[in-house]
Amino acid sequence: MTIPLYPEIIYEGDLTPDAVGEEISDKVERIHNACKGWGTDELRLIKALAYCDPQERVQVAAKYKEVHGKELKDVMKSECGRGDFGTALQLMAVGPDATDAAVIKLACKGAGTDELLLYPVICGRSNTEIDILKRTFYKLYDQDLGSYLDRELNGNLESLVFNCLQGIEEGFDPEYHTDDLVSEDVDTLHGMSEGKFGTDEKGLFKILCSRPPEHLKKVNLAYADKYDVTLFKVMEDELGGHTRDATLFLVGMKLKPYTTV
């Protein structure tokens, strides 16, 4: 299974602040005090928010609203503005799923789409996190994520992103993901890329998105053993532009996630 990036509290869906400890309450008060009076103590804000892990970010935001009756993100916007610094604090003032949704909005803001900002949010995510992201995006912006991105993307990158949005990664099953299937996938991937004139991008994307990391790692080794190149090199040679970058990121999240992310 692709590694999870969201904390357990996001999976559980229980965002009530009742069970938080003194450390979270202390962070909430430090944030509140940094925003009191004339001006904002930006250094204190950074120290309070920047050192929160993903779970603490969720808890701090929920506790702040409970104690002070305001959304922490709105407070950061009011106190720090809409520039890069204010935007960064707003992204830290919500849970990781809401941050991801906001990053997608930022990537699509204005004329054109910032693909480099967009694809790391969507490519190489687990089925569960893709589902959470789609639900969070709809909750925050009252828009279906797929329909929203359909207006922003085109070509092969659109095809890759929409494969990722389907959440089609298979659960690893040793009785299904056998050595025979590894060999079959190696030959299929080769036939879609190096082994033919032109590249079957849609076919590549479907296999890369659907196969679980445990299986794809074996495919990568077998491909390198048979054709003397890794899947990374194949994607690098066969694809171009942002589509290549996004596909390499997807493969990296499955084969070596901790260096990719």
Secondary structure as GFF3:
##gff-version 3
##sequence-region A 1 261
A	DSSP	alpha_helix	8	12	.	.	.	ID=ss1
A	DSSP	alpha_helix	22	34	.	.	.	ID=ss2
A	DSSP	alpha_helix	42	49	.	.	.	ID=ss3
A	DSSP	alpha_helix	54	68	.	.	.	ID=ss4
A	DSSP	alpha_helix	72	80	.	.	.	ID=ss5
A	DSSP	alpha_helix	84	92	.	.	.	ID=ss6
A	DSSP	alpha_helix	96	107	.	.	.	ID=ss7
A	DSSP	alpha_helix	115	122	.	.	.	ID=ss8
A	DSSP	alpha_helix	127	141	.	.	.	ID=ss9
A	DSSP	alpha_helix	145	150	.	.	.	ID=ss10
A	DSSP	alpha_helix	155	165	.	.	.	ID=ss11
A	DSSP	alpha_helix	179	192	.	.	.	ID=ss12
A	DSSP	alpha_helix	201	210	.	.	.	ID=ss13
A	DSSP	alpha_helix	213	227	.	.	.	ID=ss14
A	DSSP	alpha_helix	231	238	.	.	.	ID=ss15
A	DSSP	alpha_helix	241	255	.	.	.	ID=ss16
A	DSSP	alpha_helix	257	260	.	.	.	ID=ss17
###
